[in-house]
């Protein structure tokens, strides 16, 4: 399926390699986290790439603006480095809510419509 999903051959190959590099999910929540991990790895690899769409920058999603409870940021006062720590239970709940049936516009996808 993935080979045909991506129109970009490099994208499909990167996805397959990344998907094989982390444990396959066993539960619904594991699947949400697995897909999120793959998505953010791809965004990290593609950030600031020449192919990046300036209207949709490749960020680690969700941003703190989208879900302030999903991530905790800490500043190392000596190095000035900001470290993100994901709150995985909150993150999974946020993703499930964003992609819940009530939040997805169906655009009249009923058969025969």
PyMOL commands that set and color helices and strands:
alter all, ss='L'
color gray80, all
select helices_A, chain A and resi 2-5+9-20+28-46+88-98+101-103
alter helices_A, ss='H'
color red, helices_A
select strands_A, chain A and resi 71-75+82-86
alter strands_A, ss='S'
color yellow, strands_A
deselect
rebuild
show_as cartoon
